[in-house]
Amino acid sequence: MASLNVGSLGEYIREQRRNAQYSLRQLAEAAGVSNPYLSQIERGLRKPSAEILQQIAKALRISAETLYVQAGILEERRGEGLELRASILADPLINEQQKQALLAVYDAFLKENAAGRPSGAHEGGGGSADEHEGKAP
């Protein structure tokens, strides 16, 4: 299960809300959540779902991925699968458990592929033939 840094997430959302010059009530209405619920998120008392984070991001006109990273749902990477992860998390047709299962399978494939790569390929001179074949960009 992903570690969720709810406190800093709430602080981040509050900062973004203030930058957008929204009151708490205005953002709650724009995001389709209750005022008390948004207040609890901002104070770090509640853990919002990926769907709620997406609604908040849309209302703030920021990327949902940014909130997912802040929440600890996604790891910050150099674009490695972020769009796919965000799409899975945002999909309203599957439930949270199914989303987590899909992400776990995806992570397992990434680990399997990384295990197949030479770990010290850039160190000490000659590398293996595997370095030159089928390496994804």
PyMOL commands that set and color helices and strands:
alter all, ss='L'
color gray80, all
select helices_A, chain A and resi 6-19+24-31+35-42+50-60+64-71+82-90+96-116+129-132
alter helices_A, ss='H'
color red, helices_A
deselect
rebuild
show_as cartoon
